[in-house]
Amino acid sequence: MSFCRHCGKEILDMAVICPACGCPARPQNNGRQAVDNSINAGLVVLSVLIPLFGFIYWPLKAKTQPKCAEACGIAALISFAAGLCILALAGI
Ligand SMILES: [Zn+2]
């Protein structure tokens, strides 16, 4: 037997949620913040279209969604560099 971390009621060891309060019976991922390693293609495309979004999104989500944030940041950098090249070429 173990006890609910939220309401203190006795619950079964195999219980996933507490039957008394409905809270998760055990800490998920050892209590650490879940890390999402998926890449959201829509956000990457958005970063290419609006590099500023990627520059803001990168540090903002670096901890919770490192892969997606990095992809967005790199996409924004490439888009920004390409934009500068186009501007430079057009300027000449
Ligand atoms: Zn509970």
PDB file of the backbone (N, CA, C, O) and the ligand in Angstrom, with CONECT records:
HET     ZN  A 101       1
ATOM      1  N   MET A   1       0.835  -1.207   0.000  1.00  0.00           N
ATOM      2  CA  MET A   1       0.000   0.000   0.000  1.00  0.00           C
ATOM      3  C   MET A   1       0.871   1.258   0.000  1.00  0.00           C
ATOM      4  O   MET A   1       1.937   1.300   0.614  1.00  0.00           O
ATOM      5  N   SER A   2       0.391   2.266  -0.696  1.00  0.00           N
ATOM      6  CA  SER A   2       1.064   3.559  -0.648  1.00  0.00           C
ATOM      7  C   SER A   2      -0.005   4.628  -0.421  1.00  0.00           C
ATOM      8  O   SER A   2      -1.196   4.331  -0.332  1.00  0.00           O
ATOM      9  N   PHE A   3       0.441   5.852  -0.332  1.00  0.00           N
ATOM     10  CA  PHE A   3      -0.484   6.932  -0.019  1.00  0.00           C
ATOM     11  C   PHE A   3      -0.482   7.995  -1.105  1.00  0.00           C
ATOM     12  O   PHE A   3       0.543   8.278  -1.723  1.00  0.00           O
ATOM     13  N   CYS A   4      -1.643   8.571  -1.318  1.00  0.00           N
ATOM     14  CA  CYS A   4      -1.771   9.632  -2.320  1.00  0.00           C
ATOM     15  C   CYS A   4      -0.964  10.845  -1.879  1.00  0.00           C
ATOM     16  O   CYS A   4      -1.025  11.268  -0.725  1.00  0.00           O
ATOM     17  N   ARG A   5      -0.193  11.403  -2.838  1.00  0.00           N
ATOM     18  CA  ARG A   5       0.628  12.575  -2.516  1.00  0.00           C
ATOM     19  C   ARG A   5      -0.231  13.820  -2.335  1.00  0.00           C
ATOM     20  O   ARG A   5       0.212  14.815  -1.762  1.00  0.00           O
ATOM     21  N   HIS A   6      -1.460  13.753  -2.827  1.00  0.00           N
ATOM     22  CA  HIS A   6      -2.304  14.956  -2.808  1.00  0.00           C
ATOM     23  C   HIS A   6      -3.251  14.979  -1.611  1.00  0.00           C
ATOM     24  O   HIS A   6      -3.323  15.971  -0.886  1.00  0.00           O
ATOM     25  N   CYS A   7      -3.985  13.863  -1.408  1.00  0.00           N
ATOM     26  CA  CYS A   7      -4.983  13.892  -0.339  1.00  0.00           C
ATOM     27  C   CYS A   7      -4.590  12.999   0.838  1.00  0.00           C
ATOM     28  O   CYS A   7      -5.229  13.047   1.889  1.00  0.00           O
ATOM     29  N   GLY A   8      -3.526  12.171   0.668  1.00  0.00           N
ATOM     30  CA  GLY A   8      -3.043  11.359   1.762  1.00  0.00           C
ATOM     31  C   GLY A   8      -3.783  10.060   1.978  1.00  0.00           C
ATOM     32  O   GLY A   8      -3.450   9.308   2.894  1.00  0.00           O
ATOM     33  N   LYS A   9      -4.791   9.775   1.148  1.00  0.00           N
ATOM     34  CA  LYS A   9      -5.556   8.536   1.292  1.00  0.00           C
ATOM     35  C   LYS A   9      -4.717   7.339   0.879  1.00  0.00           C
ATOM     36  O   LYS A   9      -3.833   7.440   0.028  1.00  0.00           O
ATOM     37  N   GLU A  10      -5.014   6.196   1.504  1.00  0.00           N
ATOM     38  CA  GLU A  10      -4.307   4.972   1.165  1.00  0.00           C
ATOM     39  C   GLU A  10      -4.788   4.493  -0.206  1.00  0.00           C
ATOM     40  O   GLU A  10      -5.992   4.408  -0.451  1.00  0.00           O
ATOM     41  N   ILE A  11      -3.837   4.180  -1.101  1.00  0.00           N
ATOM     42  CA  ILE A  11      -4.209   3.697  -2.436  1.00  0.00           C
ATOM     43  C   ILE A  11      -3.394   2.459  -2.779  1.00  0.00           C
ATOM     44  O   ILE A  11      -2.346   2.214  -2.182  1.00  0.00           O
ATOM     45  N   LEU A  12      -3.879   1.677  -3.746  1.00  0.00           N
ATOM     46  CA  LEU A  12      -3.169   0.486  -4.192  1.00  0.00           C
ATOM     47  C   LEU A  12      -1.850   0.897  -4.857  1.00  0.00           C
ATOM     48  O   LEU A  12      -1.760   1.950  -5.487  1.00  0.00           O
ATOM     49  N   ASP A  13      -0.828   0.040  -4.703  1.00  0.00           N
ATOM     50  CA  ASP A  13       0.470   0.335  -5.301  1.00  0.00           C
ATOM     51  C   ASP A  13       0.382   0.467  -6.821  1.00  0.00           C
ATOM     52  O   ASP A  13       1.110   1.249  -7.432  1.00  0.00           O
ATOM     53  N   MET A  14      -0.537  -0.326  -7.430  1.00  0.00           N
ATOM     54  CA  MET A  14      -0.622  -0.315  -8.889  1.00  0.00           C
ATOM     55  C   MET A  14      -1.573   0.766  -9.399  1.00  0.00           C
ATOM     56  O   MET A  14      -1.742   0.924 -10.608  1.00  0.00           O
ATOM     57  N   ALA A  15      -2.196   1.510  -8.482  1.00  0.00           N
ATOM     58  CA  ALA A  15      -3.134   2.539  -8.899  1.00  0.00           C
ATOM     59  C   ALA A  15      -2.424   3.617  -9.704  1.00  0.00           C
ATOM     60  O   ALA A  15      -1.345   4.078  -9.331  1.00  0.00           O
ATOM     61  N   VAL A  16      -3.044   4.015 -10.814  1.00  0.00           N
ATOM     62  CA  VAL A  16      -2.465   5.066 -11.642  1.00  0.00           C
ATOM     63  C   VAL A  16      -2.959   6.425 -11.160  1.00  0.00           C
ATOM     64  O   VAL A  16      -2.205   7.395 -11.091  1.00  0.00           O
ATOM     65  N   ILE A  17      -4.258   6.465 -10.825  1.00  0.00           N
ATOM     66  CA  ILE A  17      -4.788   7.700 -10.252  1.00  0.00           C
ATOM     67  C   ILE A  17      -5.431   7.391  -8.909  1.00  0.00           C
ATOM     68  O   ILE A  17      -5.879   6.269  -8.674  1.00  0.00           O
ATOM     69  N   CYS A  18      -5.475   8.366  -8.047  1.00  0.00           N
ATOM     70  CA  CYS A  18      -6.077   8.208  -6.727  1.00  0.00           C
ATOM     71  C   CYS A  18      -7.596   8.156  -6.865  1.00  0.00           C
ATOM     72  O   CYS A  18      -8.189   9.070  -7.437  1.00  0.00           O
ATOM     73  N   PRO A  19      -8.243   7.093  -6.349  1.00  0.00           N
ATOM     74  CA  PRO A  19      -9.701   6.998  -6.470  1.00  0.00           C
ATOM     75  C   PRO A  19     -10.426   8.056  -5.638  1.00  0.00           C
ATOM     76  O   PRO A  19     -11.591   8.356  -5.900  1.00  0.00           O
ATOM     77  N   ALA A  20      -9.763   8.611  -4.659  1.00  0.00           N
ATOM     78  CA  ALA A  20     -10.414   9.587  -3.789  1.00  0.00           C
ATOM     79  C   ALA A  20     -10.431  10.989  -4.394  1.00  0.00           C
ATOM     80  O   ALA A  20     -11.460  11.664  -4.374  1.00  0.00           O
ATOM     81  N   CYS A  21      -9.284  11.428  -4.937  1.00  0.00           N
ATOM     82  CA  CYS A  21      -9.221  12.799  -5.443  1.00  0.00           C
ATOM     83  C   CYS A  21      -8.981  12.873  -6.947  1.00  0.00           C
ATOM     84  O   CYS A  21      -9.124  13.942  -7.542  1.00  0.00           O
ATOM     85  N   GLY A  22      -8.615  11.739  -7.577  1.00  0.00           N
ATOM     86  CA  GLY A  22      -8.451  11.736  -9.035  1.00  0.00           C
ATOM     87  C   GLY A  22      -7.104  12.250  -9.507  1.00  0.00           C
ATOM     88  O   GLY A  22      -6.876  12.356 -10.712  1.00  0.00           O
ATOM     89  N   CYS A  23      -6.213  12.570  -8.589  1.00  0.00           N
ATOM     90  CA  CYS A  23      -4.888  13.059  -8.973  1.00  0.00           C
ATOM     91  C   CYS A  23      -3.994  11.878  -9.353  1.00  0.00           C
ATOM     92  O   CYS A  23      -4.237  10.758  -8.904  1.00  0.00           O
ATOM     93  N   PRO A  24      -2.948  12.110 -10.186  1.00  0.00           N
ATOM     94  CA  PRO A  24      -2.019  11.025 -10.516  1.00  0.00           C
ATOM     95  C   PRO A  24      -1.416  10.459  -9.235  1.00  0.00           C
ATOM     96  O   PRO A  24      -0.973  11.210  -8.366  1.00  0.00           O
ATOM     97  N   ALA A  25      -1.401   9.112  -9.121  1.00  0.00           N
ATOM     98  CA  ALA A  25      -0.962   8.472  -7.888  1.00  0.00           C
ATOM     99  C   ALA A  25       0.546   8.533  -7.720  1.00  0.00           C
ATOM    100  O   ALA A  25       1.044   8.531  -6.594  1.00  0.00           O
ATOM    101  N   ARG A  26       1.271   8.585  -8.816  1.00  0.00           N
ATOM    102  CA  ARG A  26       2.737   8.626  -8.723  1.00  0.00           C
ATOM    103  C   ARG A  26       3.260   9.751  -9.606  1.00  0.00           C
ATOM    104  O   ARG A  26       2.643  10.105 -10.610  1.00  0.00           O
ATOM    105  N   PRO A  27       4.406  10.307  -9.218  1.00  0.00           N
ATOM    106  CA  PRO A  27       4.976  11.374 -10.048  1.00  0.00           C
ATOM    107  C   PRO A  27       5.360  10.826 -11.411  1.00  0.00           C
ATOM    108  O   PRO A  27       5.945   9.748 -11.514  1.00  0.00           O
ATOM    109  N   GLN A  28       5.032  11.568 -12.447  1.00  0.00           N
ATOM    110  CA  GLN A  28       5.366  11.125 -13.797  1.00  0.00           C
ATOM    111  C   GLN A  28       6.741  11.642 -14.169  1.00  0.00           C
ATOM    112  O   GLN A  28       7.089  12.781 -13.859  1.00  0.00           O
ATOM    113  N   ASN A  29       7.530  10.797 -14.840  1.00  0.00           N
ATOM    114  CA  ASN A  29       8.899  11.150 -15.240  1.00  0.00           C
ATOM    115  C   ASN A  29       9.723  11.585 -14.025  1.00  0.00           C
ATOM    116  O   ASN A  29      10.512  12.527 -14.103  1.00  0.00           O
ATOM    117  N   ASN A  30       9.528  10.886 -12.904  1.00  0.00           N
ATOM    118  CA  ASN A  30      10.249  11.194 -11.665  1.00  0.00           C
ATOM    119  C   ASN A  30      10.047  12.641 -11.235  1.00  0.00           C
ATOM    120  O   ASN A  30      10.921  13.244 -10.612  1.00  0.00           O
ATOM    121  N   GLY A  31       8.893  13.184 -11.573  1.00  0.00           N
ATOM    122  CA  GLY A  31       8.573  14.531 -11.142  1.00  0.00           C
ATOM    123  C   GLY A  31       9.184  15.615 -12.010  1.00  0.00           C
ATOM    124  O   GLY A  31       8.897  16.798 -11.830  1.00  0.00           O
ATOM    125  N   ARG A  32      10.031  15.212 -12.957  1.00  0.00           N
ATOM    126  CA  ARG A  32      10.633  16.214 -13.828  1.00  0.00           C
ATOM    127  C   ARG A  32       9.638  16.645 -14.894  1.00  0.00           C
ATOM    128  O   ARG A  32       8.672  15.941 -15.189  1.00  0.00           O
ATOM    129  N   GLN A  33       9.889  17.799 -15.457  1.00  0.00           N
ATOM    130  CA  GLN A  33       9.026  18.299 -16.506  1.00  0.00           C
ATOM    131  C   GLN A  33       9.177  17.399 -17.738  1.00  0.00           C
ATOM    132  O   GLN A  33      10.293  17.078 -18.147  1.00  0.00           O
ATOM    133  N   ALA A  34       8.060  17.004 -18.315  1.00  0.00           N
ATOM    134  CA  ALA A  34       8.110  16.122 -19.462  1.00  0.00           C
ATOM    135  C   ALA A  34       8.786  16.820 -20.635  1.00  0.00           C
ATOM    136  O   ALA A  34       8.503  17.981 -20.931  1.00  0.00           O
ATOM    137  N   VAL A  35       9.690  16.093 -21.302  1.00  0.00           N
ATOM    138  CA  VAL A  35      10.379  16.659 -22.454  1.00  0.00           C
ATOM    139  C   VAL A  35       9.774  16.080 -23.718  1.00  0.00           C
ATOM    140  O   VAL A  35       9.721  14.864 -23.902  1.00  0.00           O
ATOM    141  N   ASP A  36       9.327  16.957 -24.571  1.00  0.00           N
ATOM    142  CA  ASP A  36       8.703  16.547 -25.824  1.00  0.00           C
ATOM    143  C   ASP A  36       9.741  16.635 -26.932  1.00  0.00           C
ATOM    144  O   ASP A  36      10.208  17.723 -27.267  1.00  0.00           O
ATOM    145  N   ASN A  37      10.105  15.471 -27.508  1.00  0.00           N
ATOM    146  CA  ASN A  37      11.141  15.460 -28.531  1.00  0.00           C
ATOM    147  C   ASN A  37      10.587  15.445 -29.948  1.00  0.00           C
ATOM    148  O   ASN A  37      11.327  15.236 -30.910  1.00  0.00           O
ATOM    149  N   SER A  38       9.285  15.667 -30.074  1.00  0.00           N
ATOM    150  CA  SER A  38       8.709  15.703 -31.411  1.00  0.00           C
ATOM    151  C   SER A  38       8.938  17.086 -32.021  1.00  0.00           C
ATOM    152  O   SER A  38       9.131  18.071 -31.309  1.00  0.00           O
ATOM    153  N   ILE A  39       8.911  17.136 -33.355  1.00  0.00           N
ATOM    154  CA  ILE A  39       9.099  18.410 -34.048  1.00  0.00           C
ATOM    155  C   ILE A  39       7.788  18.782 -34.722  1.00  0.00           C
ATOM    156  O   ILE A  39       7.241  18.006 -35.505  1.00  0.00           O
ATOM    157  N   ASN A  40       7.295  19.958 -34.418  1.00  0.00           N
ATOM    158  CA  ASN A  40       6.062  20.451 -35.006  1.00  0.00           C
ATOM    159  C   ASN A  40       6.402  21.159 -36.315  1.00  0.00           C
ATOM    160  O   ASN A  40       6.942  22.265 -36.308  1.00  0.00           O
ATOM    161  N   ALA A  41       6.081  20.512 -37.442  1.00  0.00           N
ATOM    162  CA  ALA A  41       6.444  21.050 -38.756  1.00  0.00           C
ATOM    163  C   ALA A  41       5.802  22.413 -38.994  1.00  0.00           C
ATOM    164  O   ALA A  41       6.392  23.278 -39.642  1.00  0.00           O
ATOM    165  N   GLY A  42       4.606  22.599 -38.474  1.00  0.00           N
ATOM    166  CA  GLY A  42       3.911  23.875 -38.657  1.00  0.00           C
ATOM    167  C   GLY A  42       4.689  25.021 -38.041  1.00  0.00           C
ATOM    168  O   GLY A  42       4.775  26.107 -38.614  1.00  0.00           O
ATOM    169  N   LEU A  43       5.261  24.770 -36.857  1.00  0.00           N
ATOM    170  CA  LEU A  43       6.025  25.809 -36.172  1.00  0.00           C
ATOM    171  C   LEU A  43       7.324  26.106 -36.909  1.00  0.00           C
ATOM    172  O   LEU A  43       7.782  27.249 -36.945  1.00  0.00           O
ATOM    173  N   VAL A  44       7.924  25.048 -37.507  1.00  0.00           N
ATOM    174  CA  VAL A  44       9.167  25.240 -38.262  1.00  0.00           C
ATOM    175  C   VAL A  44       8.888  26.106 -39.498  1.00  0.00           C
ATOM    176  O   VAL A  44       9.652  27.016 -39.820  1.00  0.00           O
ATOM    177  N   VAL A  45       7.766  25.799 -40.189  1.00  0.00           N
ATOM    178  CA  VAL A  45       7.379  26.593 -41.369  1.00  0.00           C
ATOM    179  C   VAL A  45       7.121  28.037 -40.954  1.00  0.00           C
ATOM    180  O   VAL A  45       7.518  28.972 -41.649  1.00  0.00           O
ATOM    181  N   LEU A  46       6.453  28.211 -39.817  1.00  0.00           N
ATOM    182  CA  LEU A  46       6.163  29.551 -39.294  1.00  0.00           C
ATOM    183  C   LEU A  46       7.464  30.312 -39.024  1.00  0.00           C
ATOM    184  O   LEU A  46       7.552  31.517 -39.259  1.00  0.00           O
ATOM    185  N   SER A  47       8.487  29.575 -38.520  1.00  0.00           N
ATOM    186  CA  SER A  47       9.778  30.193 -38.231  1.00  0.00           C
ATOM    187  C   SER A  47      10.476  30.647 -39.508  1.00  0.00           C
ATOM    188  O   SER A  47      11.194  31.646 -39.522  1.00  0.00           O
ATOM    189  N   VAL A  48      10.245  29.879 -40.592  1.00  0.00           N
ATOM    190  CA  VAL A  48      10.844  30.252 -41.878  1.00  0.00           C
ATOM    191  C   VAL A  48      10.161  31.512 -42.406  1.00  0.00           C
ATOM    192  O   VAL A  48      10.815  32.417 -42.926  1.00  0.00           O
ATOM    193  N   LEU A  49       8.836  31.555 -42.263  1.00  0.00           N
ATOM    194  CA  LEU A  49       8.065  32.697 -42.767  1.00  0.00           C
ATOM    195  C   LEU A  49       8.284  33.931 -41.901  1.00  0.00           C
ATOM    196  O   LEU A  49       8.418  35.045 -42.407  1.00  0.00           O
ATOM    197  N   ILE A  50       8.318  33.714 -40.578  1.00  0.00           N
ATOM    198  CA  ILE A  50       8.507  34.826 -39.637  1.00  0.00           C
ATOM    199  C   ILE A  50       9.686  34.476 -38.718  1.00  0.00           C
ATOM    200  O   ILE A  50       9.485  33.935 -37.631  1.00  0.00           O
ATOM    201  N   PRO A  51      10.934  34.790 -39.162  1.00  0.00           N
ATOM    202  CA  PRO A  51      12.125  34.418 -38.368  1.00  0.00           C
ATOM    203  C   PRO A  51      12.055  34.902 -36.925  1.00  0.00           C
ATOM    204  O   PRO A  51      12.565  34.239 -36.021  1.00  0.00           O
ATOM    205  N   LEU A  52      11.423  36.058 -36.703  1.00  0.00           N
ATOM    206  CA  LEU A  52      11.324  36.598 -35.345  1.00  0.00           C
ATOM    207  C   LEU A  52      10.638  35.598 -34.415  1.00  0.00           C
ATOM    208  O   LEU A  52      11.013  35.462 -33.250  1.00  0.00           O
ATOM    209  N   PHE A  53       9.621  34.894 -34.947  1.00  0.00           N
ATOM    210  CA  PHE A  53       8.922  33.888 -34.147  1.00  0.00           C
ATOM    211  C   PHE A  53       9.889  32.797 -33.691  1.00  0.00           C
ATOM    212  O   PHE A  53       9.873  32.391 -32.529  1.00  0.00           O
ATOM    213  N   GLY A  54      10.736  32.324 -34.621  1.00  0.00           N
ATOM    214  CA  GLY A  54      11.699  31.278 -34.300  1.00  0.00           C
ATOM    215  C   GLY A  54      12.700  31.724 -33.256  1.00  0.00           C
ATOM    216  O   GLY A  54      13.071  30.955 -32.369  1.00  0.00           O
ATOM    217  N   PHE A  55      13.149  33.008 -33.367  1.00  0.00           N
ATOM    218  CA  PHE A  55      14.135  33.530 -32.418  1.00  0.00           C
ATOM    219  C   PHE A  55      13.537  33.623 -31.011  1.00  0.00           C
ATOM    220  O   PHE A  55      14.243  33.453 -30.017  1.00  0.00           O
ATOM    221  N   ILE A  56      12.232  33.895 -30.938  1.00  0.00           N
ATOM    222  CA  ILE A  56      11.577  33.990 -29.625  1.00  0.00           C
ATOM    223  C   ILE A  56      11.265  32.588 -29.101  1.00  0.00           C
ATOM    224  O   ILE A  56      11.429  32.307 -27.914  1.00  0.00           O
ATOM    225  N   TYR A  57      10.812  31.711 -30.005  1.00  0.00           N
ATOM    226  CA  TYR A  57      10.383  30.368 -29.622  1.00  0.00           C
ATOM    227  C   TYR A  57      11.552  29.513 -29.135  1.00  0.00           C
ATOM    228  O   TYR A  57      11.381  28.687 -28.238  1.00  0.00           O
ATOM    229  N   TRP A  58      12.734  29.703 -29.717  1.00  0.00           N
ATOM    230  CA  TRP A  58      13.901  28.867 -29.416  1.00  0.00           C
ATOM    231  C   TRP A  58      14.257  28.877 -27.921  1.00  0.00           C
ATOM    232  O   TRP A  58      14.234  27.822 -27.288  1.00  0.00           O
ATOM    233  N   PRO A  59      14.585  30.039 -27.344  1.00  0.00           N
ATOM    234  CA  PRO A  59      14.919  30.032 -25.900  1.00  0.00           C
ATOM    235  C   PRO A  59      13.718  29.728 -25.019  1.00  0.00           C
ATOM    236  O   PRO A  59      13.860  29.199 -23.917  1.00  0.00           O
ATOM    237  N   LEU A  60      12.525  30.072 -25.521  1.00  0.00           N
ATOM    238  CA  LEU A  60      11.311  29.904 -24.728  1.00  0.00           C
ATOM    239  C   LEU A  60      11.011  28.427 -24.476  1.00  0.00           C
ATOM    240  O   LEU A  60      10.606  28.055 -23.375  1.00  0.00           O
ATOM    241  N   LYS A  61      11.209  27.582 -25.500  1.00  0.00           N
ATOM    242  CA  LYS A  61      10.842  26.164 -25.414  1.00  0.00           C
ATOM    243  C   LYS A  61      12.058  25.254 -25.383  1.00  0.00           C
ATOM    244  O   LYS A  61      11.927  24.044 -25.565  1.00  0.00           O
ATOM    245  N   ALA A  62      13.249  25.821 -25.154  1.00  0.00           N
ATOM    246  CA  ALA A  62      14.483  25.032 -25.203  1.00  0.00           C
ATOM    247  C   ALA A  62      14.482  23.887 -24.197  1.00  0.00           C
ATOM    248  O   ALA A  62      15.117  22.860 -24.435  1.00  0.00           O
ATOM    249  N   LYS A  63      13.780  24.047 -23.078  1.00  0.00           N
ATOM    250  CA  LYS A  63      13.798  23.017 -22.041  1.00  0.00           C
ATOM    251  C   LYS A  63      12.700  21.984 -22.216  1.00  0.00           C
ATOM    252  O   LYS A  63      12.937  20.789 -22.041  1.00  0.00           O
ATOM    253  N   THR A  64      11.483  22.439 -22.565  1.00  0.00           N
ATOM    254  CA  THR A  64      10.366  21.500 -22.642  1.00  0.00           C
ATOM    255  C   THR A  64      10.277  20.819 -24.003  1.00  0.00           C
ATOM    256  O   THR A  64       9.868  19.661 -24.088  1.00  0.00           O
ATOM    257  N   GLN A  65      10.659  21.529 -25.073  1.00  0.00           N
ATOM    258  CA  GLN A  65      10.609  20.936 -26.405  1.00  0.00           C
ATOM    259  C   GLN A  65      11.912  21.235 -27.144  1.00  0.00           C
ATOM    260  O   GLN A  65      11.923  21.979 -28.124  1.00  0.00           O
ATOM    261  N   PRO A  66      13.030  20.638 -26.657  1.00  0.00           N
ATOM    262  CA  PRO A  66      14.350  21.007 -27.204  1.00  0.00           C
ATOM    263  C   PRO A  66      14.493  20.797 -28.703  1.00  0.00           C
ATOM    264  O   PRO A  66      15.044  21.643 -29.407  1.00  0.00           O
ATOM    265  N   LYS A  67      13.987  19.648 -29.193  1.00  0.00           N
ATOM    266  CA  LYS A  67      14.144  19.341 -30.620  1.00  0.00           C
ATOM    267  C   LYS A  67      13.382  20.340 -31.473  1.00  0.00           C
ATOM    268  O   LYS A  67      13.912  20.883 -32.443  1.00  0.00           O
ATOM    269  N   CYS A  68      12.129  20.576 -31.099  1.00  0.00           N
ATOM    270  CA  CYS A  68      11.275  21.472 -31.876  1.00  0.00           C
ATOM    271  C   CYS A  68      11.800  22.900 -31.801  1.00  0.00           C
ATOM    272  O   CYS A  68      11.824  23.604 -32.810  1.00  0.00           O
ATOM    273  N   ALA A  69      12.219  23.334 -30.620  1.00  0.00           N
ATOM    274  CA  ALA A  69      12.717  24.688 -30.439  1.00  0.00           C
ATOM    275  C   ALA A  69      13.974  24.902 -31.270  1.00  0.00           C
ATOM    276  O   ALA A  69      14.143  25.949 -31.895  1.00  0.00           O
ATOM    277  N   GLU A  70      14.869  23.889 -31.274  1.00  0.00           N
ATOM    278  CA  GLU A  70      16.111  24.001 -32.032  1.00  0.00           C
ATOM    279  C   GLU A  70      15.818  24.053 -33.527  1.00  0.00           C
ATOM    280  O   GLU A  70      16.420  24.838 -34.259  1.00  0.00           O
ATOM    281  N   ALA A  71      14.884  23.205 -33.975  1.00  0.00           N
ATOM    282  CA  ALA A  71      14.516  23.178 -35.392  1.00  0.00           C
ATOM    283  C   ALA A  71      13.960  24.534 -35.811  1.00  0.00           C
ATOM    284  O   ALA A  71      14.296  25.048 -36.878  1.00  0.00           O
ATOM    285  N   CYS A  72      13.106  25.110 -34.961  1.00  0.00           N
ATOM    286  CA  CYS A  72      12.513  26.418 -35.253  1.00  0.00           C
ATOM    287  C   CYS A  72      13.590  27.493 -35.281  1.00  0.00           C
ATOM    288  O   CYS A  72      13.589  28.356 -36.159  1.00  0.00           O
ATOM    289  N   GLY A  73      14.512  27.442 -34.318  1.00  0.00           N
ATOM    290  CA  GLY A  73      15.577  28.432 -34.239  1.00  0.00           C
ATOM    291  C   GLY A  73      16.481  28.373 -35.457  1.00  0.00           C
ATOM    292  O   GLY A  73      16.849  29.408 -36.014  1.00  0.00           O
ATOM    293  N   ILE A  74      16.845  27.143 -35.880  1.00  0.00           N
ATOM    294  CA  ILE A  74      17.730  26.984 -37.041  1.00  0.00           C
ATOM    295  C   ILE A  74      16.999  27.416 -38.311  1.00  0.00           C
ATOM    296  O   ILE A  74      17.578  28.065 -39.182  1.00  0.00           O
ATOM    297  N   ALA A  75      15.720  27.047 -38.405  1.00  0.00           N
ATOM    298  CA  ALA A  75      14.911  27.449 -39.563  1.00  0.00           C
ATOM    299  C   ALA A  75      14.845  28.968 -39.647  1.00  0.00           C
ATOM    300  O   ALA A  75      14.942  29.548 -40.729  1.00  0.00           O
ATOM    301  N   ALA A  76      14.678  29.606 -38.485  1.00  0.00           N
ATOM    302  CA  ALA A  76      14.609  31.066 -38.449  1.00  0.00           C
ATOM    303  C   ALA A  76      15.938  31.678 -38.884  1.00  0.00           C
ATOM    304  O   ALA A  76      15.961  32.659 -39.628  1.00  0.00           O
ATOM    305  N   LEU A  77      17.063  31.087 -38.411  1.00  0.00           N
ATOM    306  CA  LEU A  77      18.396  31.586 -38.768  1.00  0.00           C
ATOM    307  C   LEU A  77      18.623  31.494 -40.273  1.00  0.00           C
ATOM    308  O   LEU A  77      19.095  32.439 -40.906  1.00  0.00           O
ATOM    309  N   ILE A  78      18.267  30.309 -40.845  1.00  0.00           N
ATOM    310  CA  ILE A  78      18.465  30.099 -42.279  1.00  0.00           C
ATOM    311  C   ILE A  78      17.604  31.079 -43.074  1.00  0.00           C
ATOM    312  O   ILE A  78      18.057  31.690 -44.042  1.00  0.00           O
ATOM    313  N   SER A  79      16.345  31.210 -42.637  1.00  0.00           N
ATOM    314  CA  SER A  79      15.430  32.117 -43.316  1.00  0.00           C
ATOM    315  C   SER A  79      15.926  33.553 -43.238  1.00  0.00           C
ATOM    316  O   SER A  79      15.855  34.299 -44.215  1.00  0.00           O
ATOM    317  N   PHE A  80      16.433  33.938 -42.054  1.00  0.00           N
ATOM    318  CA  PHE A  80      16.930  35.296 -41.837  1.00  0.00           C
ATOM    319  C   PHE A  80      18.149  35.550 -42.726  1.00  0.00           C
ATOM    320  O   PHE A  80      18.267  36.605 -43.348  1.00  0.00           O
ATOM    321  N   ALA A  81      19.067  34.550 -42.777  1.00  0.00           N
ATOM    322  CA  ALA A  81      20.279  34.681 -43.588  1.00  0.00           C
ATOM    323  C   ALA A  81      19.913  34.760 -45.067  1.00  0.00           C
ATOM    324  O   ALA A  81      20.476  35.560 -45.815  1.00  0.00           O
ATOM    325  N   ALA A  82      18.959  33.918 -45.479  1.00  0.00           N
ATOM    326  CA  ALA A  82      18.524  33.925 -46.872  1.00  0.00           C
ATOM    327  C   ALA A  82      17.898  35.270 -47.212  1.00  0.00           C
ATOM    328  O   ALA A  82      18.119  35.815 -48.293  1.00  0.00           O
ATOM    329  N   GLY A  83      17.117  35.794 -46.281  1.00  0.00           N
ATOM    330  CA  GLY A  83      16.477  37.098 -46.487  1.00  0.00           C
ATOM    331  C   GLY A  83      17.515  38.196 -46.663  1.00  0.00           C
ATOM    332  O   GLY A  83      17.377  39.066 -47.524  1.00  0.00           O
ATOM    333  N   LEU A  84      18.564  38.146 -45.831  1.00  0.00           N
ATOM    334  CA  LEU A  84      19.640  39.145 -45.936  1.00  0.00           C
ATOM    335  C   LEU A  84      20.343  39.046 -47.281  1.00  0.00           C
ATOM    336  O   LEU A  84      20.662  40.061 -47.901  1.00  0.00           O
ATOM    337  N   CYS A  85      20.586  37.793 -47.736  1.00  0.00           N
ATOM    338  CA  CYS A  85      21.259  37.574 -49.039  1.00  0.00           C
ATOM    339  C   CYS A  85      20.423  38.156 -50.164  1.00  0.00           C
ATOM    340  O   CYS A  85      20.943  38.817 -51.063  1.00  0.00           O
ATOM    341  N   ILE A  86      19.102  37.899 -50.103  1.00  0.00           N
ATOM    342  CA  ILE A  86      18.200  38.394 -51.141  1.00  0.00           C
ATOM    343  C   ILE A  86      18.208  39.919 -51.148  1.00  0.00           C
ATOM    344  O   ILE A  86      18.248  40.553 -52.203  1.00  0.00           O
ATOM    345  N   LEU A  87      18.168  40.497 -49.936  1.00  0.00           N
ATOM    346  CA  LEU A  87      18.193  41.964 -49.817  1.00  0.00           C
ATOM    347  C   LEU A  87      19.507  42.521 -50.374  1.00  0.00           C
ATOM    348  O   LEU A  87      19.521  43.525 -51.086  1.00  0.00           O
ATOM    349  N   ALA A  88      20.629  41.835 -50.027  1.00  0.00           N
ATOM    350  CA  ALA A  88      21.946  42.277 -50.489  1.00  0.00           C
ATOM    351  C   ALA A  88      22.033  42.209 -52.010  1.00  0.00           C
ATOM    352  O   ALA A  88      22.528  43.130 -52.659  1.00  0.00           O
ATOM    353  N   LEU A  89      21.544  41.099 -52.567  1.00  0.00           N
ATOM    354  CA  LEU A  89      21.574  40.913 -54.030  1.00  0.00           C
ATOM    355  C   LEU A  89      20.688  41.960 -54.705  1.00  0.00           C
ATOM    356  O   LEU A  89      21.054  42.531 -55.732  1.00  0.00           O
ATOM    357  N   ALA A  90      19.523  42.201 -54.112  1.00  0.00           N
ATOM    358  CA  ALA A  90      18.597  43.170 -54.684  1.00  0.00           C
ATOM    359  C   ALA A  90      19.178  44.575 -54.594  1.00  0.00           C
ATOM    360  O   ALA A  90      18.927  45.422 -55.451  1.00  0.00           O
ATOM    361  N   GLY A  91      19.955  44.807 -53.548  1.00  0.00           N
ATOM    362  CA  GLY A  91      20.562  46.119 -53.337  1.00  0.00           C
ATOM    363  C   GLY A  91      21.612  46.439 -54.375  1.00  0.00           C
ATOM    364  O   GLY A  91      21.812  47.598 -54.736  1.00  0.00           O
ATOM    365  N   ILE A  92      22.287  45.398 -54.858  1.00  0.00           N
ATOM    366  CA  ILE A  92      23.338  45.588 -55.873  1.00  0.00           C
ATOM    367  C   ILE A  92      22.669  45.746 -57.224  1.00  0.00           C
ATOM    368  O   ILE A  92      23.351  45.919 -58.234  1.00  0.00           O
TER     369      ILE A  92
HETATM  370 ZN    ZN A 101      -5.762  11.538  -3.588  1.00  0.00          ZN2+
END
